[in-house]
Amino acid sequence: MKRYIPANFNIEIHLAQYPPSIKNFHRDILIQILHVICTRYLIYNLSSSSYVPLMGSILNRYSRQYKQYISYLIETEIIECDNQYIIGEKSLSYRLTSHYRLLLREVFIHRPSLIRTILKKEKRIKSKSSQIYHLTKWYNDQLRIDLDGALEFLDNEMRNKLNHCSISVSSEEILKLKINHQRQCIIIEKIGNQNYYYFRDTTSGRFHSNLTGVPRSLRKFLTFNGESLVAIDLSNSQPLLIILLFKKDFYDPPQDSALTDKRYSPLTFSSITNRYKIIFSNSKGTLPAEWFANKIAAVSNSCSENVAYYTTQTGQGAFYNSLITGDSSPQQNEKIKKKTLTYLYGEERIMPFVIPEMDMLYPCLSEISSIFKCSGHKNFSILLQAIESTIFIDRICKRIATEAPLVPIFPIHDCIVTTQQHVNYVSCVITDEISLILGVKPTLKHKNWSSG
């Protein structure tokens, strides 16, 4: 079975230099643990300096002595640990030491019992995906990628980048280019080999799959049942979804509210914070929905005209353009989008410096961001992502699967990908559900992947 480990890690030399004292030690188990760490960077699209969580219950399946293997890797300076563990909330996380954050290489494991365990785990994960079968069933042999074409494209792209690198470009920057190139090759090879993965994360319920990590430049090589794919994207999605936070029903929904439609998962402050264990608190303790309802009501009353203006701008998909001075361009739009996400997801103290015009144009957004960042900025971003996943996965995708079970759907956060013949129907469902929830008609963008 093929596994990935750091290219500069020679396991035979390392074991000879640092003989393990682990009883019944086997190199394949060591390789598997390293493989899990290395491939987590691909799945979650993380930087090489990020820590990745490893659950003991999973590692224990590979070996009951997994703690000794982890200790060996730490003691011999292959990996390092963040030493942060919270019972029931956070697992210990690990990353490669700086010396090994390089390219990966293929190695093979041969231990039959370990291979059986890995295959059983993959089968178990897929069986646990029964609740999202309406999403995972489309990861089959009809989903294809022109692997030769994609690899040739990546190689040409890499050559062009290296040819245009100036003398001043550091070796570290060139290495980053090569690492990114290799990551992209591995991602598309997994699709080409129909080695699919998919899951919903427990932090905010977002759906992750092979398609999530495919770079935009490679999407043109993907087809389903021979048809090109089209992405239906919700314009300025995060600012748009914040409209929900201004609504009284989100905190105290009446019985006939669309937010508590029994066909779907409830979309209320209490249901989402309970489901994903999002705790907002201050010095007096946990803050209930009523506390937020009162705070938001005050903002809505004092900034009623601005809330209406904000709702109109986001509904029309004009939010980012409204923050651009001068002529708009795709590059400027992308730049202001990144700044907006930093504004929303970052610490409160940096907000005035990220987009100085925000407080003047949208004081209601500034106020609501400050309210939800009362106990730290991370909970606010998790709440927004949880709202997004509840709307797209638990409502829109579930409705499509119920009404039209033969329509292929591939959600990528605030976007749904389908085939050309189903674009109008899927767009109608997205528009209908968003309008019902937010009270404003959204703006959608269509992107045919075959056009690059």
Stockholm file with secondary structure:
# STOCKHOLM 1.0

chainA/1-452         MKRYIPANFNIEIHLAQYPPSIKNFHRDILIQILHVICTRYLIYNLSSSSYVPLMGSILNRYSRQYKQYISYLIETEIIECDNQYIIGEKSLSYRLTSHYRLLLREVFIHRPSLIRTILKKEKRIKSKSSQIYHLTKWYNDQLRIDLDGALEFLDNEMRNKLNHCSISVSSEEILKLKINHQRQCIIIEKIGNQNYYYFRDTTSGRFHSNLTGVPRSLRKFLTFNGESLVAIDLSNSQPLLIILLFKKDFYDPPQDSALTDKRYSPLTFSSITNRYKIIFSNSKGTLPAEWFANKIAAVSNSCSENVAYYTTQTGQGAFYNSLITGDSSPQQNEKIKKKTLTYLYGEERIMPFVIPEMDMLYPCLSEISSIFKCSGHKNFSILLQAIESTIFIDRICKRIATEAPLVPIFPIHDCIVTTQQHVNYVSCVITDEISLILGVKPTLKHKNWSSG
#=GR chainA/1-452 SS CEEEEETTCCHHHHHHHSCCCCTTCCHHHHHHHHHHHHHHHHHTTCCTTSCEECCHHHHHHHCTTHHHHHHHHHHTTSEEECCCCBTTTBCCEEEECGGGCSCEEEEECCCHHHHHHHHHHHHHHHHHGGGGHHHHTTCSTTEEECHHHHHHHHHHHHHHHHHTCCTTSCHHHHHHHHHHHHHHHHHHHHHHTTCCCEEECTTTCCEEEGGGGCCGGGGGGEEETTEEEEEEEETTHHHHHGGGGGCGGGTSCCTTCGGGCTTSCCCSHHHHHHHTTCCCEETTEECCHHHHHHHHHHHHHHTHHHHHHHHHHHHTTCHHHHTCCSSCCHHHHHHHHHHHHHHHHSCGGGHHHHCTTHHHHCHHHHHHHHHHTTTCSHHHHHHHHHHHHIIIIIIIIHHHHHHCTTSCCEECSSEEEEEGGGHHHHHHHHHHHHHHHHSSCCCEEEEEGGGC
#=GC SS_cons         CEEEEETTCCHHHHHHHSCCCCTTCCHHHHHHHHHHHHHHHHHTTCCTTSCEECCHHHHHHHCTTHHHHHHHHHHTTSEEECCCCBTTTBCCEEEECGGGCSCEEEEECCCHHHHHHHHHHHHHHHHHGGGGHHHHTTCSTTEEECHHHHHHHHHHHHHHHHHTCCTTSCHHHHHHHHHHHHHHHHHHHHHHTTCCCEEECTTTCCEEEGGGGCCGGGGGGEEETTEEEEEEEETTHHHHHGGGGGCGGGTSCCTTCGGGCTTSCCCSHHHHHHHTTCCCEETTEECCHHHHHHHHHHHHHHTHHHHHHHHHHHHTTCHHHHTCCSSCCHHHHHHHHHHHHHHHHSCGGGHHHHCTTHHHHCHHHHHHHHHHTTTCSHHHHHHHHHHHHIIIIIIIIHHHHHHCTTSCCEECSSEEEEEGGGHHHHHHHHHHHHHHHHSSCCCEEEEEGGGC
//
